[in-house]
Amino acid sequence: MKYDFDLEDKSKKRKKMILRILLFLLEIILVIFVAYLITHYGLERMNVSGEYMSPTLMDGDEILIDRMRYKVFPIKRNDVVVVQHNGSEHNYYTVERVIGMPGEKVRIQDGEIFINGKKLKEKYDFPKMENGGLALEEITMEDGEYFMLCDNRNECEDSRNANIGNVQKQNIIGKAWLRTNSLALISHIDGYARQKKEKESDASSE
C-alpha cells in the first residue's frame, strides 16, 4: 500500500508538471499574439530620453504608446500620456502626466497643486515643486486644453513653462501604456514606493 501511494504521488506531480508546461506554452503564444497586435494595430514604440519622468520612467526605458485609446475613451487625470511638441527644427515627443482638465482652474501654491481652489490629492508622493512657473497665477483650461506635469517636477519642463504651456488635445498622440523592458503597465508603476524602499533598505544596512 505504501508503494501504491508513492506511485500515486509521483503521478500527481507529473500531471502538475505537464500542466505547468502547457500553461507556460500558452502564455508564450499569447505574448506572441499580443506582440503581433501591438506592432500592427495602433501601437507605437518610443524610447524615453532624459530623467524628467523619473522614477516612474527612466532614461533609456522603451515604452509602447496606445494611439487608439483616446479615440474611444476620454483622457483622465493622472493618465501618463505622450505629447507631440513642435520645436523650432522638428517635432519631438515627451511623456507627461495629466493634471488639469478642460474647464478647470489650476494653481500651484507653496509647491502644491490646487484645482478649482481645492488641493489636489495626488496618486504618488511627488516632491513639492520649487517653482510654480506660469501656474503661480491661476490658469483656466479652455475646451480641449490640459495642464501637464512631469513626475521629476524640479528637473523638467512642462505646462508651468512658457515654451510648453497648456497642451491641446490634438497634440496628445496616445497613452503611455507599457514599459517593455520590464513588461510593466505604466499606470501601475509606483517608482516613488520603490525608491522609498531602497532608501529604507540602505539605511537599515548601515
Backbone bond lengths (Angstrom), bond angles and torsions (degrees), N, CA, C in turn:
res aa  C-N    CA-C-N  psi(-1)  N-CA   C-N-CA  omega(-1)  CA-C   N-CA-C  phi
1 M - - - 1.476 - - 1.521 111.66 -
2 K 1.316 115.83 -38.76 1.460 120.72 179.02 1.519 110.61 -62.04
3 Y 1.336 113.21 -40.06 1.457 119.73 -179.60 1.533 110.55 -64.41
4 D 1.371 115.21 -42.07 1.468 119.75 179.74 1.527 111.70 -62.65
5 F 1.334 116.99 -38.44 1.465 120.35 178.08 1.524 110.50 -64.07
6 D 1.317 116.77 -38.95 1.470 120.87 178.80 1.517 110.74 -62.47
7 L 1.328 116.07 -42.00 1.475 120.04 178.43 1.524 111.40 -64.77
8 E 1.334 115.74 -39.43 1.469 120.71 179.34 1.522 111.28 -64.52
9 D 1.348 116.05 -41.77 1.466 120.53 178.55 1.518 111.19 -63.08
10 K 1.326 116.53 -42.13 1.463 121.08 179.70 1.519 110.78 -65.00
11 S 1.336 115.48 -38.05 1.468 120.26 178.74 1.522 111.10 -65.14
12 K 1.331 117.23 -40.59 1.466 121.40 178.32 1.524 111.27 -65.29
13 K 1.334 115.86 -42.42 1.463 120.37 178.80 1.520 111.12 -63.04
14 R 1.359 115.46 -39.37 1.456 119.98 179.55 1.527 111.01 -64.83
15 K 1.339 115.95 -42.06 1.465 120.44 178.81 1.536 111.33 -64.07
16 K 1.337 116.47 -40.40 1.469 120.68 177.84 1.518 111.23 -63.51
17 M 1.342 115.44 -40.94 1.461 119.48 178.82 1.522 111.52 -63.79
18 I 1.343 115.99 -42.92 1.471 120.57 178.53 1.529 110.21 -62.67
19 L 1.341 116.08 -41.58 1.468 120.67 179.04 1.522 111.33 -62.87
20 R 1.337 117.07 -41.37 1.466 120.95 178.54 1.520 111.14 -63.71
21 I 1.319 115.94 -40.82 1.467 120.01 179.21 1.525 110.37 -63.94
22 L 1.346 116.13 -43.46 1.470 120.13 179.09 1.527 111.74 -63.21
23 L 1.326 115.81 -41.70 1.469 119.51 178.07 1.517 111.03 -64.71
24 F 1.328 116.86 -39.17 1.457 121.57 178.47 1.530 110.44 -62.77
25 L 1.346 116.20 -43.91 1.466 120.29 178.43 1.526 111.02 -64.50
26 L 1.340 115.57 -38.36 1.464 120.04 178.19 1.524 110.58 -63.53
27 E 1.331 117.34 -40.47 1.467 121.53 177.51 1.518 111.00 -61.80
28 I 1.331 116.61 -41.88 1.467 120.91 178.66 1.524 110.58 -61.59
29 I 1.341 115.90 -43.88 1.468 120.29 179.29 1.526 110.61 -62.43
30 L 1.335 115.95 -41.69 1.469 120.03 179.54 1.528 111.19 -64.64
31 V 1.346 116.51 -41.33 1.464 120.89 179.09 1.523 110.36 -62.41
32 I 1.330 116.03 -42.37 1.477 120.08 178.85 1.529 110.16 -63.71
33 F 1.349 116.05 -41.70 1.461 120.48 179.84 1.522 111.52 -64.40
34 V 1.341 115.50 -44.70 1.473 120.28 177.97 1.518 110.53 -63.32
35 A 1.337 116.62 -40.68 1.466 120.62 178.59 1.522 110.75 -60.91
36 Y 1.350 116.30 -37.78 1.471 120.03 177.64 1.531 110.23 -64.11
37 L 1.332 116.11 -44.99 1.461 119.59 178.51 1.524 111.06 -62.39
38 I 1.332 115.57 -39.62 1.456 121.24 -178.83 1.524 111.17 -60.50
39 T 1.317 115.72 -44.92 1.468 119.88 -174.70 1.528 113.36 -80.59
40 H 1.340 117.20 -14.51 1.467 118.71 -175.82 1.521 114.86 -115.17
41 Y 1.336 117.76 -14.60 1.463 118.93 -173.67 1.529 112.44 -133.18
42 G 1.316 116.30 87.52 1.457 121.74 165.87 1.506 117.91 72.19
43 L 1.316 118.53 15.08 1.459 120.00 177.98 1.521 110.12 -120.09
44 E 1.319 115.11 146.37 1.467 120.25 -174.51 1.523 110.04 -137.48
45 R 1.320 115.78 146.45 1.461 120.55 179.19 1.523 110.56 -92.55
46 M 1.324 114.62 150.86 1.460 120.45 177.57 1.523 108.99 -149.64
47 N 1.305 117.21 140.33 1.463 122.03 173.36 1.524 109.21 -99.08
48 V 1.330 115.94 129.79 1.462 121.02 177.61 1.523 108.63 -77.29
49 S 1.314 115.98 128.57 1.469 121.25 -179.75 1.521 109.26 -118.24
50 G 1.324 116.36 110.04 1.460 120.32 -179.37 1.526 111.72 111.11
51 E 1.331 114.92 172.47 1.467 121.62 -175.56 1.533 112.30 -106.30
52 Y 1.328 117.38 19.03 1.465 120.16 -172.92 1.532 113.72 -69.55
53 M 1.347 117.60 -16.87 1.464 120.17 177.05 1.528 112.01 -112.28
54 S 1.330 117.02 11.32 1.465 119.09 -179.31 1.538 110.55 -72.23
55 P 1.333 118.77 150.23 1.467 125.70 3.34 1.525 114.24 -90.17
56 T 1.336 118.36 8.88 1.460 120.26 178.38 1.519 110.52 -65.17
57 L 1.316 116.16 -51.51 1.464 122.71 175.35 1.516 108.09 -126.82
58 M 1.321 115.53 138.17 1.456 120.41 -175.89 1.525 110.53 -110.40
59 D 1.318 115.15 161.77 1.457 121.56 176.46 1.532 109.60 -56.01
60 G 1.329 116.27 127.07 1.457 120.94 179.85 1.513 114.82 95.60
61 D 1.343 117.67 -10.99 1.462 119.52 177.03 1.520 110.52 -61.86
62 E 1.311 116.04 139.90 1.459 121.02 174.82 1.518 108.41 -103.49
63 I 1.323 117.01 127.49 1.466 120.56 -177.79 1.526 110.27 -124.60
64 L 1.326 114.35 160.30 1.458 121.56 173.84 1.521 108.78 -106.53
65 I 1.319 116.09 134.37 1.463 122.88 179.33 1.525 108.76 -102.35
66 D 1.320 116.33 124.76 1.463 121.53 174.91 1.529 107.91 -87.74
67 R 1.318 115.75 98.84 1.465 120.99 -176.02 1.528 112.70 -78.02
68 M 1.317 117.64 -17.25 1.466 121.00 -176.82 1.526 112.69 -90.28
69 R 1.326 116.80 -17.42 1.465 122.14 -171.83 1.524 112.94 -50.05
70 Y 1.332 116.70 -52.45 1.462 120.07 -171.94 1.528 113.01 -86.35
71 K 1.332 116.18 5.08 1.456 119.46 169.51 1.524 110.05 -87.09
72 V 1.330 114.68 -14.22 1.468 120.74 -179.25 1.529 111.58 -115.35
73 F 1.341 116.51 -43.80 1.460 121.74 -175.17 1.528 110.49 -114.28
74 P 1.340 117.47 154.06 1.470 119.83 179.63 1.523 111.66 -75.43
75 I 1.314 116.04 156.11 1.461 122.43 173.38 1.526 107.76 -72.72
76 K 1.340 116.05 136.69 1.460 120.58 -178.67 1.523 110.96 -118.48
77 R 1.332 115.12 154.03 1.455 119.64 173.73 1.529 109.74 -59.10
78 N 1.302 115.23 140.46 1.461 124.36 178.94 1.529 113.37 82.66
79 D 1.342 117.41 -4.83 1.471 119.04 173.64 1.525 109.30 -61.59
80 V 1.321 115.55 140.09 1.468 120.60 172.69 1.518 106.39 -95.48
81 V 1.324 115.89 116.45 1.461 120.92 -171.66 1.528 110.90 -122.48
82 V 1.321 114.32 164.06 1.459 120.92 176.35 1.528 108.09 -107.27
83 V 1.315 115.03 126.07 1.466 121.82 -175.26 1.524 110.02 -112.87
84 Q 1.311 115.26 137.31 1.461 120.52 175.54 1.527 109.26 -97.00
85 H 1.324 115.78 124.49 1.455 121.40 178.88 1.521 109.64 -110.71
86 N 1.313 115.00 148.57 1.462 120.37 177.36 1.523 109.19 -101.70
87 G 1.329 115.91 101.46 1.455 120.36 178.27 1.511 111.69 -82.72
88 S 1.317 115.57 176.49 1.459 120.43 -178.44 1.524 111.49 -67.86
89 E 1.338 117.26 -27.29 1.456 120.55 -177.43 1.526 112.79 -109.24
90 H 1.342 117.57 -38.52 1.457 120.48 -177.56 1.529 110.13 -160.03
91 N 1.333 115.42 167.60 1.459 120.56 177.14 1.526 110.00 -77.47
92 Y 1.324 116.03 149.82 1.452 119.15 176.34 1.520 108.76 -147.47
93 Y 1.332 115.89 157.20 1.457 122.43 -178.20 1.518 110.57 -106.12
94 T 1.341 116.67 145.23 1.459 122.25 169.31 1.528 108.51 -133.66
95 V 1.314 115.40 158.97 1.468 121.43 176.29 1.521 107.46 -105.78
96 E 1.325 117.29 128.64 1.464 121.07 -177.29 1.521 109.99 -142.02
97 R 1.319 116.39 164.81 1.461 121.82 -178.78 1.528 109.74 -107.54
98 V 1.327 116.56 132.94 1.468 121.82 179.86 1.527 109.53 -73.81
99 I 1.335 115.82 126.18 1.469 121.28 -179.72 1.529 111.12 -117.97
100 G 1.330 116.47 -55.77 1.463 120.59 -178.76 1.518 111.43 -103.02
101 M 1.341 115.90 137.09 1.465 122.62 -177.20 1.535 110.66 -103.78
102 P 1.337 117.02 162.42 1.467 120.45 178.78 1.529 112.08 -52.94
103 G 1.338 115.80 134.31 1.457 121.32 178.34 1.517 114.19 87.88
104 E 1.326 117.91 -9.65 1.460 120.75 -178.55 1.523 111.65 -89.88
105 K 1.328 114.52 159.31 1.455 121.18 175.66 1.521 108.29 -109.33
106 V 1.322 115.78 125.23 1.463 121.55 -174.67 1.522 109.65 -114.99
107 R 1.332 114.72 136.04 1.462 119.93 175.58 1.521 109.15 -145.50
108 I 1.324 116.67 144.44 1.465 122.05 174.75 1.515 108.41 -112.79
109 Q 1.319 114.96 120.56 1.465 120.79 -177.09 1.529 109.13 -133.48
110 D 1.333 115.95 127.24 1.467 121.65 -179.05 1.526 111.38 54.39
111 G 1.323 115.36 37.26 1.462 120.62 177.27 1.512 115.17 78.62
112 E 1.335 118.37 2.94 1.462 122.97 -178.51 1.527 110.08 -112.71
113 I 1.338 115.55 155.23 1.466 121.54 -178.36 1.530 109.48 -97.18
114 F 1.328 114.77 134.55 1.469 120.62 175.82 1.525 108.42 -122.19
115 I 1.330 115.49 129.48 1.462 122.08 177.47 1.526 107.88 -113.17
116 N 1.316 115.43 119.46 1.477 120.64 -177.82 1.532 111.29 52.24
117 G 1.333 115.20 38.40 1.453 120.99 175.77 1.518 115.48 85.90
118 K 1.334 118.25 -5.05 1.462 121.50 -179.41 1.525 110.50 -111.24
119 K 1.348 114.99 137.76 1.461 119.45 -179.84 1.520 110.25 -63.42
120 L 1.328 115.63 132.70 1.460 121.85 -179.20 1.522 110.32 -81.60
121 K 1.320 116.41 125.47 1.463 121.30 174.19 1.518 107.32 -86.86
122 E 1.320 115.88 111.46 1.459 119.44 -174.01 1.522 112.52 -90.66
123 K 1.312 114.74 160.33 1.460 122.06 -175.27 1.521 111.99 -68.46
124 Y 1.334 116.82 -40.42 1.456 121.22 -176.42 1.530 110.86 -118.44
125 D 1.303 115.33 171.39 1.460 121.91 -177.86 1.534 110.08 -87.26
126 F 1.332 115.29 68.34 1.461 120.50 -179.05 1.528 110.17 -67.86
127 P 1.335 116.96 148.35 1.473 119.30 176.57 1.525 111.06 -68.66
128 K 1.313 116.29 149.57 1.464 119.79 176.51 1.522 109.31 -65.02
129 M 1.320 114.64 142.40 1.461 119.68 -178.35 1.521 111.08 -80.86
130 E 1.311 115.49 130.18 1.459 121.05 179.02 1.522 111.36 -78.88
131 N 1.341 116.43 -22.77 1.466 120.41 -178.13 1.524 109.15 -138.62
132 G 1.318 115.82 119.12 1.462 120.36 178.51 1.510 113.92 -81.72
133 G 1.338 117.09 -11.32 1.461 120.88 177.85 1.511 113.29 55.43
134 L 1.324 116.25 -135.09 1.463 121.53 -178.51 1.526 112.33 -60.48
135 A 1.353 115.91 -27.41 1.467 119.93 -175.16 1.516 113.53 -82.80
136 L 1.336 117.85 5.47 1.466 119.00 171.12 1.524 109.67 -62.88
137 E 1.328 114.86 -29.29 1.464 121.56 170.55 1.528 107.55 -102.97
138 E 1.315 117.58 141.50 1.463 121.12 -176.14 1.524 111.20 -58.43
139 I 1.329 116.06 132.25 1.460 122.91 -179.95 1.517 108.83 -114.43
140 T 1.326 117.43 130.93 1.462 121.99 177.46 1.523 109.86 -98.99
141 M 1.337 116.24 126.18 1.461 120.98 177.62 1.532 110.00 -78.95
142 E 1.305 115.15 127.32 1.467 119.91 175.38 1.531 108.97 -80.98
143 D 1.338 117.15 175.64 1.464 120.60 176.47 1.528 109.45 -58.59
144 G 1.326 115.54 132.80 1.458 119.96 177.72 1.508 114.38 75.85
145 E 1.347 118.04 13.65 1.469 121.49 178.53 1.524 110.61 -111.64
146 Y 1.337 114.93 145.46 1.464 121.19 179.97 1.521 109.70 -134.51
147 F 1.328 114.64 141.83 1.468 120.76 176.00 1.518 107.30 -96.98
148 M 1.334 116.06 124.94 1.462 122.07 -175.07 1.523 111.49 -114.21
149 L 1.318 115.33 146.08 1.460 121.73 170.35 1.518 108.90 -132.14
150 C 1.325 116.04 147.80 1.462 120.91 171.02 1.529 108.05 -86.13
151 D 1.321 116.87 161.51 1.470 119.75 -178.13 1.525 112.34 -77.23
152 N 1.318 117.66 -32.85 1.466 121.63 175.97 1.526 107.20 -87.51
153 R 1.316 115.93 77.02 1.458 121.58 -159.64 1.516 116.64 -72.12
154 N 1.295 117.14 -14.13 1.457 118.87 178.05 1.524 112.31 -106.42
155 E 1.339 116.06 8.02 1.465 120.26 179.97 1.517 110.23 -137.77
156 C 1.336 116.85 48.05 1.464 118.81 -176.50 1.525 110.70 -159.48
157 E 1.331 114.50 172.99 1.462 122.04 171.60 1.520 108.11 -119.83
158 D 1.333 115.69 132.85 1.459 120.20 -179.73 1.526 108.58 -149.94
159 S 1.325 118.40 -150.73 1.464 120.54 -175.14 1.521 113.95 -65.94
160 R 1.316 117.73 -10.40 1.470 120.98 175.45 1.516 111.43 -73.79
161 N 1.350 116.35 -19.51 1.457 121.45 -174.99 1.518 111.41 -96.67
162 A 1.328 115.51 139.59 1.470 120.55 -176.21 1.520 112.41 -61.51
163 N 1.340 118.12 -31.86 1.463 119.78 -178.48 1.529 112.94 -78.04
164 I 1.341 117.20 -6.41 1.466 121.56 176.00 1.524 109.40 -112.02
165 G 1.325 116.91 -62.57 1.464 121.67 177.99 1.515 113.49 66.95
166 N 1.318 115.47 -165.26 1.467 120.74 178.15 1.523 109.38 -67.17
167 V 1.317 115.95 145.85 1.465 121.45 -176.26 1.525 110.02 -100.87
168 Q 1.319 115.85 129.91 1.457 121.13 177.53 1.525 110.55 -78.66
169 K 1.316 116.17 145.99 1.466 120.62 -177.46 1.527 111.75 -56.28
170 Q 1.317 117.13 -38.16 1.463 119.26 -177.63 1.526 113.01 -66.84
171 N 1.344 115.66 -15.39 1.467 119.02 178.10 1.528 113.06 -93.54
172 I 1.332 116.51 -1.51 1.463 120.60 173.83 1.518 106.98 -90.42
173 I 1.316 116.37 107.64 1.474 118.97 -171.88 1.522 112.56 -85.41
174 G 1.338 117.82 -15.72 1.454 119.00 178.39 1.515 112.05 167.31
175 K 1.326 115.00 179.56 1.454 121.68 179.16 1.524 109.91 -94.65
176 A 1.335 115.90 134.54 1.462 120.30 173.71 1.530 106.16 -71.73
177 W 1.322 116.78 111.98 1.461 121.06 -165.34 1.533 113.69 -101.26
178 L 1.336 116.64 -54.19 1.458 120.66 -170.49 1.519 110.91 -136.56
179 R 1.340 116.40 134.77 1.469 120.19 172.06 1.519 106.64 -90.61
180 T 1.325 116.71 108.53 1.461 120.39 -169.45 1.524 113.23 -73.38
181 N 1.343 118.14 -26.52 1.457 118.28 -178.49 1.522 112.91 -74.13
182 S 1.355 117.31 -9.20 1.465 119.88 174.15 1.525 111.30 -132.64
183 L 1.335 117.08 2.41 1.467 123.24 -177.35 1.528 111.37 49.33
184 A 1.345 115.26 47.44 1.462 121.36 179.04 1.520 109.78 -115.99
185 L 1.349 115.72 133.46 1.460 119.70 174.97 1.527 108.74 -66.92
186 I 1.314 116.65 129.10 1.463 120.73 -174.64 1.530 111.18 -63.62
187 S 1.316 117.13 -32.46 1.471 119.71 179.22 1.528 112.17 -67.61
188 H 1.339 117.44 -14.50 1.465 121.29 -179.15 1.528 112.65 -105.64
189 I 1.321 117.25 -1.76 1.458 119.99 -177.48 1.531 109.71 -81.07
190 D 1.310 116.31 120.47 1.467 121.05 175.30 1.527 107.37 -114.34
191 G 1.312 115.45 82.85 1.454 120.29 -179.22 1.506 112.92 -64.05
192 Y 1.327 116.95 -27.17 1.464 120.40 -178.70 1.523 111.22 -71.79
193 A 1.336 117.08 -37.42 1.462 120.16 176.49 1.525 109.95 -65.19
194 R 1.342 116.71 -41.80 1.463 120.60 178.42 1.520 110.84 -63.22
195 Q 1.317 115.94 -42.75 1.467 121.00 -179.98 1.528 110.76 -62.66
196 K 1.341 116.68 -40.19 1.459 121.33 179.66 1.524 110.87 -64.99
197 K 1.330 117.29 -42.74 1.462 121.69 179.55 1.525 110.87 -63.20
198 E 1.341 115.94 -39.76 1.461 119.66 179.89 1.523 111.15 -64.43
199 K 1.342 116.38 -39.95 1.466 120.48 178.80 1.525 111.07 -66.16
200 E 1.348 115.73 -41.51 1.468 119.88 178.72 1.520 111.15 -65.21
201 S 1.351 115.84 -37.49 1.462 120.30 179.05 1.524 111.06 -66.56
202 D 1.338 115.82 -42.02 1.478 120.44 177.89 1.522 111.05 -62.93
203 A 1.337 115.67 -40.53 1.473 120.51 -178.25 1.532 110.85 -66.19
204 S 1.344 116.67 -39.70 1.463 120.68 -177.86 1.528 112.78 -71.93
205 S 1.346 115.91 -25.29 1.462 120.42 -178.62 1.525 112.62 -83.13
206 E 1.334 116.63 -12.42 1.473 120.03 -178.95 1.533 111.60 -78.92
